[in-house]
Amino acid sequence: MRYSQSREQCAELLRLVLARLGQHDAAYNPVTFTVWFEYLAGTNAQLNKAVDHLLLTQSRLSNDDMHHLYDDFVTDIDPQAMHRIGNDLRQVMSRVMDASSRTGSDAGEFGSQLERLVSDLQQASGDAVLPAVTQALEGTARMRQSAHQLEHEVRSSQSEIERLQGELHRVREESQRDALTQVLNRKGFDHKLAEMLVMPVLHDRVHGLIMYDIDHFKNVNDLRGHVMGDRVLQAVGEVLKDCVPANSVVTVARYGGEEFAMLVPNGSAQQCEQLAELVRTRIKALKIRDRRTNEVVLTVTISAGVALLRPEDTADTLTMRADAALYQSKHEGRDRVSVIA
């Protein structure tokens, strides 16, 4: 059960949530309420970490912040899709079981016919043998038909199960993808980071994490509005994806808000720094245009921090060092790359 608090605990949390709602810019809606409820209840560690991280850089959280937090840390895989896939799978298995049951019944009847045939042969009664052989032949035909039907159902079911597995994989991927930028969301990032941490490190290679933060992004939202802010986020996401070579093992994710990340398994310090620098220069050259006039209305820059995996690292310690490198870039003037080995 997701919420196990008592009535009294919920009443106290309600009081605390209402106080938080008044301190921020997000609308008073179920999404905002749920985020603050889980945050204050302390039941969602990843959500708490993301909120605390946002509050380090901005004093008031917006509707966009709340929706991103909700999508990344509260929602699960679409329950309607899961229910539909489950029903389809149950129907497939039911067809296979029915075909197996029919084949088993025919096999039992065929076995009885063979036993009678053996008995009649032992008694060597010519009058009894012919009908028994006829029954056995008819039973053989039914068995062959049932076996063919079962084989057909099994093959058909294998195809259907493969289709359902593909659909389940698609639904799971969608649950880990950021709807705005079409890169991985925080949930997807955490999953890929966990995979990278257990991946063997090849000789003379190292796992790397690059954290990015759009410089002065709050000003974009405040001065240009959230629609323009979303366009900037989409454009930055496209640049990050374009900087990753085809068939590369590098993963691009939206870490939260205006922060993005890249996971670089079995790379090198030089490769990580070059990749971060490539993203930085391309973002600096990015021009956001008015769609009606094609006039350039905005340019942005991005800061980056690179951390390389150490043998004793956990997900938290690696991320903390990448964050530290990122804040070093911010502190030194932004629009730059810093590396912490």
C-alpha positions as a printed NumPy array, in Angstrom:
array([[  0.   ,   0.   ,   0.   ],
       [  1.474,   3.37 ,  -1.054],
       [  0.035,   5.449,   1.834],
       [ -0.151,   3.785,   5.235],
       [ -0.388,   6.87 ,   7.472],
       [ -3.101,   7.021,  10.104],
       [ -5.906,   9.596,  10.074],
       [ -4.057,  11.671,  12.665],
       [ -0.787,  11.518,  10.721],
       [ -2.577,  12.546,   7.526],
       [ -4.145,  15.506,   9.311],
       [ -0.723,  16.693,  10.47 ],
       [  0.746,  16.165,   6.997],
       [ -2.155,  18.12 ,   5.505],
       [ -1.305,  21.077,   7.746],
       [  2.354,  20.912,   6.687],
       [  1.471,  20.528,   2.983],
       [ -0.807,  23.59 ,   3.071],
       [  2.027,  25.601,   4.576],
       [  4.391,  24.491,   1.785],
       [  1.818,  25.281,  -0.909],
       [  1.754,  28.889,   0.232],
       [  5.544,  29.187,  -0.012],
       [  5.8  ,  28.284,  -3.713],
       [  4.428,  29.31 ,  -7.117],
       [  2.916,  25.975,  -8.176],
       [ -0.868,  25.745,  -8.437],
       [ -2.939,  24.145,  -5.683],
       [ -3.734,  20.949,  -7.569],
       [ -3.529,  17.174,  -6.881],
       [ -0.094,  16.89 ,  -8.519],
       [  1.43 ,  19.576,  -6.306],
       [ -0.351,  18.224,  -3.216],
       [  0.907,  14.663,  -3.849],
       [  4.514,  15.776,  -4.34 ],
       [  4.54 ,  17.749,  -1.091],
       [  2.654,  15.007,   0.768],
       [  5.213,  12.326,  -0.173],
       [  8.091,  14.73 ,   0.445],
       [  6.912,  15.654,   3.949],
       [  5.926,  12.081,   4.776],
       [  9.502,  11.005,   3.984],
       [  8.336,   7.895,   2.131],
       [ 10.018,   8.642,  -1.224],
       [ 13.776,   9.052,  -0.774],
       [ 14.524,   9.825,  -4.428],
       [ 11.792,  12.475,  -4.53 ],
       [ 13.141,  14.092,  -1.347],
       [ 16.646,  14.217,  -2.807],
       [ 15.4  ,  15.812,  -6.037],
       [ 13.306,  18.421,  -4.188],
       [ 16.202,  19.286,  -1.865],
       [ 18.47 ,  19.648,  -4.874],
       [ 16.03 ,  22.029,  -6.584],
       [ 15.655,  24.105,  -3.428],
       [ 19.413,  24.687,  -3.379],
       [ 19.168,  26.667,  -6.63 ],
       [ 15.685,  28.225,  -6.466],
       [ 13.6  ,  29.383,  -3.543],
       [ 10.163,  28.854,  -5.12 ],
       [  9.066,  25.813,  -7.133],
       [  6.836,  26.209, -10.196],
       [  4.119,  24.143, -11.878],
       [  6.729,  22.726, -14.255],
       [  8.932,  21.711, -11.337],
       [  6.024,  19.902,  -9.683],
       [  4.943,  18.101, -12.847],
       [  8.507,  16.951, -13.541],
       [  8.917,  15.735,  -9.952],
       [  5.568,  13.956, -10.131],
       [  6.347,  12.286, -13.476],
       [  9.872,  11.241, -12.472],
       [  9.36 ,  10.071,  -8.891],
       [  5.668,   9.489,  -8.134],
       [  3.953,   7.962, -11.158],
       [  4.455,   4.324, -12.074],
       [  4.012,   2.479, -15.358],
       [  0.614,   3.264, -16.91 ],
       [ -1.771,   0.966, -14.971],
       [ -4.278,   0.794, -17.856],
       [ -1.587,  -0.434, -20.231],
       [ -0.397,  -2.981, -17.688],
       [ -3.974,  -4.195, -17.104],
       [ -4.573,  -4.585, -20.847],
       [ -1.309,  -6.468, -21.393],
       [ -2.101,  -8.717, -18.431],
       [ -5.55 ,  -9.539, -19.839],
       [ -4.079, -10.343, -23.26 ],
       [ -1.504, -12.623, -21.683],
       [ -4.163, -14.426, -19.635],
       [ -6.191, -15.055, -22.819],
       [ -3.138, -16.476, -24.584],
       [ -2.385, -18.833, -21.709],
       [ -6.046, -19.863, -21.506],
       [ -6.009, -20.908, -25.175],
       [ -2.86 , -22.966, -24.649],
       [ -4.331, -24.642, -21.56 ],
       [ -7.55 , -25.484, -23.429],
       [ -5.579, -27.003, -26.31 ],
       [ -3.404, -28.951, -23.867],
       [ -6.488, -30.214, -22.029],
       [ -8.087, -31.427, -25.267],
       [ -4.867, -33.158, -26.284],
       [ -4.566, -34.774, -22.851],
       [ -8.158, -36.025, -22.985],
       [ -7.644, -37.478, -26.469],
       [ -4.41 , -39.08 , -25.311],
       [ -6.199, -40.741, -22.384],
       [ -8.925, -42.114, -24.633],
       [ -6.325, -43.298, -27.148],
       [ -4.454, -45.065, -24.36 ],
       [ -7.604, -46.952, -23.346],
       [ -8.181, -48.006, -26.937],
       [ -4.633, -49.355, -27.18 ],
       [ -5.105, -51.319, -23.956],
       [ -8.271, -52.93 , -25.345],
       [ -6.452, -53.716, -28.576],
       [ -3.62 , -55.444, -26.708],
       [ -6.148, -57.449, -24.678],
       [ -8.001, -58.552, -27.804],
       [ -4.759, -59.505, -29.53 ],
       [ -3.753, -61.592, -26.534],
       [ -7.113, -63.412, -26.722],
       [ -6.569, -63.798, -30.483],
       [-10.256, -63.331, -31.213],
       [-10.505, -62.329, -34.866],
       [-13.995, -60.889, -34.491],
       [-12.854, -58.58 , -31.682],
       [ -9.517, -57.554, -33.178],
       [-10.871, -55.778, -36.282],
       [-13.152, -53.295, -34.421],
       [-10.35 , -52.649, -31.893],
       [ -7.866, -51.901, -34.705],
       [-10.432, -49.607, -36.339],
       [-10.932, -47.741, -33.057],
       [ -7.178, -47.443, -32.606],
       [ -6.797, -46.003, -36.105],
       [ -9.578, -43.497, -35.436],
       [ -7.954, -42.63 , -32.127],
       [ -4.632, -42.148, -33.882],
       [ -6.257, -39.69 , -36.303],
       [ -7.822, -37.733, -33.431],
       [ -4.514, -37.681, -31.573],
       [ -2.728, -36.411, -34.691],
       [ -5.333, -33.665, -35.126],
       [ -5.132, -32.662, -31.448],
       [ -1.345, -32.634, -31.558],
       [ -1.416, -30.438, -34.672],
       [ -3.917, -28.103, -33.001],
       [ -1.751, -27.878, -29.88 ],
       [  1.332, -27.181, -31.988],
       [ -0.573, -24.426, -33.811],
       [ -1.756, -22.885, -30.532],
       [  1.745, -23.013, -29.056],
       [  3.283, -21.342, -32.107],
       [  0.525, -18.739, -32.213],
       [  0.922, -18.133, -28.501],
       [  4.681, -17.73 , -28.817],
       [  4.13 , -14.97 , -31.375],
       [  1.512, -13.326, -29.199],
       [  3.701, -13.519, -26.105],
       [  6.615, -12.012, -28.029],
       [  4.302,  -9.181, -29.132],
       [  3.153,  -8.628, -25.551],
       [  6.729,  -8.672, -24.317],
       [  7.584,  -6.016, -26.888],
       [  4.621,  -3.904, -25.828],
       [  5.536,  -4.297, -22.158],
       [  9.092,  -3.225, -22.985],
       [  7.716,  -0.186, -24.832],
       [  5.467,   0.76 , -21.903],
       [  8.357,   0.357, -19.471],
       [ 10.586,   2.516, -21.689],
       [  7.895,   5.178, -21.912],
       [  7.644,   5.241, -18.118],
       [ 11.381,   6.033, -17.992],
       [ 11.354,   8.718, -20.702],
       [ 10.898,  12.439, -20.182],
       [  7.842,  13.489, -22.187],
       [  9.145,  16.986, -22.968],
       [ 12.712,  16.266, -24.097],
       [ 12.399,  12.599, -25.115],
       [ 15.533,  11.609, -23.213],
       [ 15.492,   9.369, -20.133],
       [ 13.833,  10.813, -17.048],
       [ 15.22 ,  10.565, -13.519],
       [ 13.819,   7.074, -13.051],
       [ 15.499,   5.92 , -16.255],
       [ 18.734,   7.624, -15.25 ],
       [ 18.798,   5.863, -11.88 ],
       [ 18.213,   2.514, -13.595],
       [ 21.024,   3.067, -16.128],
       [ 23.383,   4.353, -13.43 ],
       [ 22.787,   1.203, -11.365],
       [ 23.548,  -0.904, -14.453],
       [ 26.774,   1.016, -15.11 ],
       [ 27.987,   0.606, -11.523],
       [ 27.929,  -3.202, -11.809],
       [ 29.353,  -3.247, -15.331],
       [ 32.963,  -4.559, -15.506],
       [ 35.505,  -1.831, -16.221],
       [ 37.703,  -2.713, -19.185],
       [ 41.475,  -2.269, -19.159],
       [ 42.554,   1.38 , -19.298],
       [ 38.914,   2.446, -19.238],
       [ 36.732,   4.18 , -16.68 ],
       [ 33.023,   4.822, -16.147],
       [ 32.122,   8.508, -16.237],
       [ 29.215,  10.749, -15.273],
       [ 28.685,  14.222, -16.751],
       [ 26.185,  16.595, -15.142],
       [ 24.889,  19.645, -17.05 ],
       [ 22.923,  22.669, -15.868],
       [ 21.471,  25.383, -18.128],
       [ 22.853,  28.727, -16.963],
       [ 20.356,  31.298, -15.629],
       [ 17.419,  29.13 , -16.683],
       [ 15.157,  30.684, -14.047],
       [ 15.519,  33.994, -15.881],
       [ 14.249,  32.338, -19.062],
       [ 11.065,  31.219, -17.302],
       [ 10.631,  34.507, -15.441],
       [ 11.269,  36.829, -18.393],
       [ 10.153,  34.732, -21.363],
       [  7.556,  32.441, -19.834],
       [  7.34 ,  28.694, -19.359],
       [  6.473,  28.   , -22.998],
       [  9.831,  29.453, -24.027],
       [ 11.441,  27.593, -21.135],
       [ 10.047,  24.32 , -22.486],
       [ 11.395,  25.137, -25.961],
       [ 14.849,  25.692, -24.472],
       [ 14.688,  22.374, -22.628],
       [ 13.608,  20.573, -25.805],
       [ 16.394,  22.197, -27.816],
       [ 19.028,  21.321, -25.21 ],
       [ 17.771,  17.736, -25.142],
       [ 18.132,  17.529, -28.929],
       [ 21.69 ,  18.885, -28.778],
       [ 22.683,  16.346, -26.123],
       [ 21.256,  13.484, -28.2  ],
       [ 22.971,  14.757, -31.356],
       [ 26.333,  14.849, -29.55 ],
       [ 26.175,  11.117, -28.864],
       [ 27.469,   8.985, -31.793],
       [ 25.156,   6.405, -33.336],
       [ 25.208,   3.005, -31.596],
       [ 27.041,   4.572, -28.642],
       [ 26.62 ,   3.189, -25.121],
       [ 26.432,   6.759, -23.78 ],
       [ 23.092,   7.499, -22.085],
       [ 21.424,  10.918, -22.056],
       [ 18.926,  11.807, -19.318],
       [ 17.066,  14.746, -17.882],
       [ 18.115,  14.667, -14.251],
       [ 15.498,  17.157, -13.117],
       [ 14.396,  20.712, -13.903],
       [ 17.071,  22.287, -16.099],
       [ 19.678,  19.642, -15.249],
       [ 20.74 ,  16.922, -17.661],
       [ 23.205,  14.039, -17.36 ],
       [ 25.295,  11.697, -19.48 ],
       [ 26.513,   8.274, -18.419],
       [ 29.699,   7.169, -20.199],
       [ 30.475,   3.473, -19.521],
       [ 33.991,   2.251, -20.284],
       [ 35.196,   5.566, -21.62 ],
       [ 38.185,   7.689, -20.645],
       [ 38.748,  10.939, -18.799],
       [ 39.625,  12.589, -22.09 ],
       [ 36.506,  11.27 , -23.828],
       [ 34.242,  12.512, -21.012],
       [ 35.825,  15.962, -21.017],
       [ 35.687,  16.203, -24.818],
       [ 32.039,  15.132, -24.837],
       [ 31.161,  17.705, -22.175],
       [ 33.035,  20.387, -24.106],
       [ 31.274,  19.424, -27.344],
       [ 27.887,  19.823, -25.661],
       [ 28.936,  23.155, -24.135],
       [ 30.071,  24.651, -27.467],
       [ 27.004,  23.448, -29.363],
       [ 24.645,  24.794, -26.711],
       [ 26.434,  28.14 , -26.859],
       [ 25.887,  28.197, -30.627],
       [ 22.217,  27.283, -30.203],
       [ 19.773,  29.96 , -31.356],
       [ 16.143,  29.888, -30.272],
       [ 14.019,  31.585, -32.939],
       [ 10.561,  33.094, -33.059],
       [  8.567,  30.573, -35.088],
       [  6.574,  33.321, -36.809],
       [  9.41 ,  35.663, -37.826],
       [ 12.43 ,  33.296, -37.635],
       [ 14.127,  36.011, -35.594],
       [ 16.648,  34.862, -32.973],
       [ 15.063,  35.663, -29.618],
       [ 17.265,  33.765, -27.188],
       [ 20.637,  32.11 , -26.713],
       [ 21.721,  30.079, -23.692],
       [ 24.852,  28.558, -22.219],
       [ 25.402,  25.464, -20.144],
       [ 27.803,  24.454, -17.39 ],
       [ 29.122,  20.909, -16.941],
       [ 30.789,  18.783, -14.297],
       [ 32.595,  15.502, -14.955],
       [ 33.258,  12.779, -12.372],
       [ 35.055,   9.478, -12.941],
       [ 34.099,   6.329, -11.083],
       [ 36.326,   5.239,  -8.21 ],
       [ 36.399,   1.624,  -6.95 ],
       [ 34.659,   2.536,  -3.684],
       [ 31.968,   4.683,  -5.336],
       [ 28.227,   4.267,  -4.935],
       [ 25.57 ,   5.968,  -7.037],
       [ 25.341,   8.727,  -4.436],
       [ 29.075,   9.415,  -4.123],
       [ 29.633,   9.464,  -7.894],
       [ 26.679,  11.833,  -8.362],
       [ 27.871,  14.065,  -5.518],
       [ 31.299,  14.481,  -7.146],
       [ 29.739,  15.252, -10.53 ],
       [ 27.521,  17.811,  -8.762],
       [ 30.574,  19.289,  -7.054],
       [ 32.332,  19.618, -10.416],
       [ 29.218,  21.238, -11.878],
       [ 28.989,  23.775,  -9.066],
       [ 32.675,  24.508,  -9.525],
       [ 31.868,  25.472, -13.123],
       [ 29.002,  27.641, -11.883],
       [ 31.186,  29.29 ,  -9.245],
       [ 33.956,  30.057, -11.737],
       [ 31.688,  31.945, -14.106],
       [ 29.45 ,  29.359, -15.856],
       [ 29.668,  28.23 , -19.501],
       [ 32.57 ,  25.91 , -18.725],
       [ 33.511,  22.287, -17.938],
       [ 35.108,  21.151, -14.671],
       [ 36.486,  17.662, -13.966],
       [ 36.835,  15.789, -10.675],
       [ 38.602,  12.465, -11.191]])
